[in-house]
Amino acid sequence: MQPEKIILFPPTHESLPSFHVRGELLPSFLDHLANSGIKVSEPPEPQGNLEPGAISVVEIDVQEGTSLKRLQGVLDEFLKKQGLPGSSQRS
């Protein structure tokens, strides 16, 4: 099983809704979010360990109050356009 390319994390009392995106998809995913009217609340942050050969993952926090249904729809649309397998949501 291949690791997910993008994962949607719902908000908690300590965090905003966010996406964890593989580095190679970051520029096109950020463009897609902007074109879809989704506002990024903070600059994307690299996650985890950047050892040689490690997969680069970046966290993108989105504006508070953005519905998960909308975020999931925007994510599904992006994956479909990119020809990537379906998405997942973590709770």
Phi and psi in degrees as a GROMACS rama.xvg file:
@    title "Ramachandran Plot"
@    xaxis  label "Phi"
@    yaxis  label "Psi"
@TYPE xy
-80.3293  146.204  GLN-2
-65.2204  151.233  PRO-3
-62.4846  144.917  GLU-4
-83.3767  -33.9687  LYS-5
-143.137  134.054  ILE-6
-124.995  133.909  ILE-7
-96.2163  125.354  LEU-8
-108.232  126.422  PHE-9
-70.6207  162.535  PRO-10
-71.1657  154.832  PRO-11
-125.971  -179.436  THR-12
-66.2361  -14.1331  HIS-13
-109.556  -8.74744  GLU-14
-143.81  160.532  SER-15
-84.348  163.61  LEU-16
-60.8958  144.543  PRO-17
-149.281  160.407  SER-18
-114.655  142.192  PHE-19
-108.654  119.513  HIS-20
-122.111  134.814  VAL-21
-64.4664  139.352  ARG-22
-51.0609  -39.288  GLY-23
-67.3263  -18.32  GLU-24
-97.0023  -7.81514  LEU-25
-54.9838  -54.2427  LEU-26
-59.4151  -45.2199  PRO-27
-71.1074  -32.994  SER-28
-70.6301  -40.6319  PHE-29
-60.9477  -41.0341  LEU-30
-61.5152  -43.5008  ASP-31
-62.9123  -43.4714  HIS-32
-59.5678  -46.9362  LEU-33
-61.1637  -44.554  ALA-34
-66.8246  -21.6065  ASN-35
-93.3711  0.0544823  SER-36
81.0656  16.6581  GLY-37
-91.5851  125.013  ILE-38
-95.0336  129.778  LYS-39
-84.5112  127.585  VAL-40
-83.2663  -26.0159  SER-41
-143.254  159.245  GLU-42
-58.7596  142.343  PRO-43
-57.3456  143.038  PRO-44
-119.777  128.59  GLU-45
-60.9972  144.03  PRO-46
-115.275  147.537  GLN-47
73.8667  -161.082  GLY-48
-92.7027  131.985  ASN-49
-102.885  52.778  LEU-50
-71.4199  156.627  GLU-51
-55.868  131.925  PRO-52
85.9017  -7.08415  GLY-53
-74.546  152.475  ALA-54
-81.8344  126.517  ILE-55
-76.8815  125.807  SER-56
-127.433  136.046  VAL-57
-123.061  136.672  VAL-58
-93.0625  131.56  GLU-59
-119.001  111.424  ILE-60
-85.7746  136.221  ASP-61
-110.592  166.155  VAL-62
-57.2911  136.262  GLN-63
-57.4293  140.974  GLU-64
90.9581  -5.47315  GLY-65
-72.6301  127.074  THR-66
-68.9629  143.832  SER-67
-63.2387  -35.2189  LEU-68
-60.6324  -44.2208  LYS-69
-63.954  -45.741  ARG-70
-61.983  -42.4365  LEU-71
-63.6624  -39.9842  GLN-72
-63.4055  -43.0552  GLY-73
-65.2475  -41.0175  VAL-74
-63.9033  -47.0244  LEU-75
-60.6306  -39.8766  ASP-76
-62.7573  -43.8738  GLU-77
-61.6956  -48.3496  PHE-78
-61.1957  -39.1689  LEU-79
-63.9578  -45.1754  LYS-80
-62.479  -33.8891  LYS-81
-85.3803  -7.23583  GLN-82
69.7032  31.6187  GLY-83
-100.922  155.51  LEU-84
-63.2364  163.984  PRO-85
-52.5632  166.537  GLY-86
-99.047  174.129  SER-87
-135.229  160.42  SER-88
-126.458  134.629  GLN-89
-104.723  141.887  ARG-90
